[in-house]
Amino acid sequence: MHLPIAERELTLKRPDGTEQAIRVLLWKPEFRHERGWEVDFEIRGPGGEVTRSHGSGLDAFQALYGALHMIPILMDGLSALGQVSAHEDDWHWFPAIPQLTKPTPGKPHSE
């Protein structure tokens, strides 16, 4: 596996006051013949735990979007362990991406 294209260092502060490091890594989109495009990512921590997953799609943009959509979903599960933060803030900086819907057919607004 190549070097990641993005990485974020986070801190998990448990209710007892102890802190543990968490790292989120994201790799560049890759075309994987039969499966289309994929973007691998990992959440390393807390402790020795490693969560690996990927976003997939018909093209590199869709695969990247899928990975960026999955990361905050998996990060929210860590909140049960304590406060996850980044950049000395009380938030992990992975906002949930709203679900986009297809435009509804109809008349243009200009008519």
C-alpha positions, 0 to 999 in steps of 0.5 A: 500500500502506498503512503496516505494522501491525508492524515489527521491526529485525534485525541480520545479523552476518556471519562477517567481523564486518560487520553489516547491517540487516534489517527485517521489515514486516507489513501488516493483513489485506485482503480481495481479492475472488477470492483471499480474505484476504491479509496482505502482509509484506516482509523488507528486507535484507540489502543491497538485497534485498527478499523479498515474500510473503503469508499467505492464508486464508478469513478475516483470522485465517487469513491473519495466521496464514499470514504469521506462519508464513511469516516464520520459514521465510524467516528461517531461510534467512538463517542461512547468511549469519551470525547474525541477531539482534534486541533485542540477543539472539542470536536473531531472535525469530520462532519457528517455529509448530508445525503444528497437526493436527485433533483425532482422533475418539474418546471424551471424556476424561471418560468 
